[in-house]
């Protein structure tokens, strides 16, 4: 069961935080605290972050129960510990180096690919998707009777990171073992295996994103976040019928990037 919310002594009689505590709960203060902890590794709970990564594969609902607990104890939905982001960055670096090795890239080409993947694919695209989902959820999904509530941008970014991690492991790690000897062969089995991994990875991203927003009690109609499954399955079937190989396209794109 989730822990019950306790009444904080800093709350005034009318239920409003005093000025000092209100300042601590502003978005700017939360962001400053998060960034400050980013360089204090001893204060990070890497064991708990690793636990979350495991459960994002086996039971992602359990991960979002912890977000409920954080809201009740710290009055914020978003993570206040950057340990998950640090571990994700390590996974991203190691898997990208593995990708460079599998594609027979040189040292400087691999470094260039790593910079592209970290700062453009992960950070840049992540900021874009998070901001878009933050805007859409606050604009269209908040219940009418809950207009005083809003989705924190930091929480939207956390949802993206949660959804991105399984996709990263599937496409940037598991797929590496099949690229040269299975996926990139000009056979039906090749693009069947490759495109199926893409289906699972993107499907995971959609599902974990849906779980993240459906966990917020003040949002409505979050089931629409599952609608992309329809065009995803359609695209998957079409790719098999026409012989499209998404992994081959990704490898060609990575090689083009580092030229």
N, C-alpha and C positions, 0 to 999 in steps of 0.2 A: 504494500500500500504506500501511497505517497505521503510524505510527512505533512502534518497540518501546519498552516501558517500561524506563526506566533506574532503577538502584538509587540512592536518595537517601542521602547521607552522614548525614543526620539520623536515619535508621532505626537502631535499636539492634540488637544481635546477635540478639535473639530475634524480630526482624521487627516490633517495636512502635515507633511513633513516640514520641520523648521528650515530656515534658510540655509544653514550649514549642510544638513543632510540632503536637501533638495539639490544643492550644488554638486554633491557627490554623485547624484544619480543622473546628471545631465549626460548627453551623448558624448560631449567633448571630454568630460572627466573619465568616463568609461574607456574611451579610446586612448586617452593618455595613459591610464593605468595598464591597459593591455599592451601598448607599445613599450612601456617601461619594463614590463616583465619579459618582453621578448628577448632581452639581453641578460636575463638573470636565470640561468639554467637550473641553479639549485632550488629555485622557487617553483619550478615546473613539475607537474605530476605526470611523468612519462609513462608510468605503469598504468595509470588510469586512461591515458590517451591510447595506449596500445590495446587496452581492453575494449575501448570504443571501436577501434579499427577492426577488431575481431568480430564484434557483434554487428557491425555494419553489414557483414556477410551472412551471419547466422540468424540474427534477430534484431534488425534495425529499430524495431519499435522500442526495445529496451534502451537504446541510446537516447531517444527522445523523452523517455521517462525521466532521465537525469536532467534534461532541460527544464522539465516541470519543477523538479526539486530545486534547481538553481533559482528559478523565478520566486519560489516560496522563501528561500533562505537569503538570497542576495538581491532580490527585486530586479532581476534582469534575465532575459531569455538567452542572450548571446553568451558564448564562452568568455570567461575572464582569465583563462589560462591558455597561453599560446602553444602549449606542448603538442597539441594535435597538429597545428600548422607546421611546427618544426619537424615532426616525424613524417608528415606528408611531403615536405620539401626534400627530406633525405630519400624517401621512396622515389620521388620524382627524379632526383639526380642519379641515383643508382640505376634505375630502370632505363633512363635516357642514355646513360653510358653503355648499358647492355644493348640498346637499340643501335647505337653507333658501331659497336663491335659486330653485331649480326649483319649490319649493312656494309661492313668492311670499310668504315670511314677512318681517316687518319686522326691523329690527336687533336689538331686544331679544328678540323671539321666537327669532331664530336663536341668540343667545347662550344663551338658556335651553335650547334644544334641544341646543346644544353641551355644556353642563354635564351634561344628562341622559345623553347618549350617552357622554361620557368617564367620568363617575364611576359611573354605574349600569350601562350596557350593557357597557362595556369592563372597568373596574376591578372593580365589584361582582360582575357575573356571572362575570368571569374568575376572581376569587378563589374563588367558590363552586364553579365547575366544576373548577378546579385542586385544591382541597381534596378534593372528591368523588373525583376520579380518583386522587389521591395515596393516599387511604384504601383504595379498591377494589384498586388495584394492589398495595399492600403487604399487604393482608389476604388476597387471593385469588389473585394472579397470581405471587407469588414462588415459585420452585422450592424443593422441600423441602430439597435439598442446598445451597441458597443462602440459608438463613435469616439468615445474618450480613450479608447485603446488603439494602439498602432503597432505594426510590425517593425521591430528594430532593424536597422540596416545591418548591424553586426550579426543578427540572427539569420538574416537572408544570406549573408556571406558564409556563415557556418553551415547552413543547409546545402549550399553549393559545394563546400569542401567535403561534407559527408557524402554527397552523391558522386563527387568527382573521384573519391578514393577507390571504390570498387571498379569504376571505369578504368582508372589508371592501372590497377593491378591486372585486370583482364587483358587490356590492350597493350600495355607497356611491359608486362612481365610474363604472364602465362602464354601470350601469343608468341613471344620470342622463341619458344621451344618448337614451334611449328612453322615458322616463316620460311626458312630456306628449303626444307625437305618436304613440306606439305602444301602450305598456303600459296607460295609463289610458283608452284608447278602449274603448267597449263592444263589442268584437269578439273573435272566437275568437283571432285573431292576437295581440291585445293580451295576453290572459292566457296564451297559449302562450309568447310571448317572455318575459314576466315570470316565470312559474312555472318555465320552463326555466333562467333565470338563478339562481333560488333552488335548483333541483335541483343545478346545477353548484357553486354556492357551498357549500351544506351538504355535498354529496358531497366536496368538497375538504377541508372541515373534518374530516370523519370519516376520510378517507384519511390526511391529514397527522398526525392524532392517532394513528392505528394505526401509522404509520411511527415515530413518536416512542417509543412503548412497545415495539414489536418490536425497536428498536435496542438495548434493554437486554438483555444476554446472560443475566441471572439471572431473567428473567420467562418465564412459560409461557402457552400458550393465548391469546396476544394477538390471534389471529384473531377472537375474539369481539367485538373492538372494531369489526369490519367488519359485524356483524350489523345495526346500524341502517340499512344500505343497503336492506334488504328493506322495512321500513315506509316509508322515504323514497320509494322508487319507487312503492309502493302509493298513498301519499298524493298523489304527483305525478299518477298516472293518474286518481285519484278527483277531483282538483281540475280537471283538464281536462274530465272527464265532467260535472261539476256546475257548471262555470263559475266556480270560485273564483279570485279574483285576489289573491295574497298581497301583491303590491306595493301595491295599492289599500288593503289592510288596514293595511300598514305606514305609508303616507302619512296615513291617517286617524288612526292611533295617534299619530304624531308631532305632528299638528295638535292633537289632544286634550291632549297633554302640555304644550304651550306656551300654552294658554288662560289 
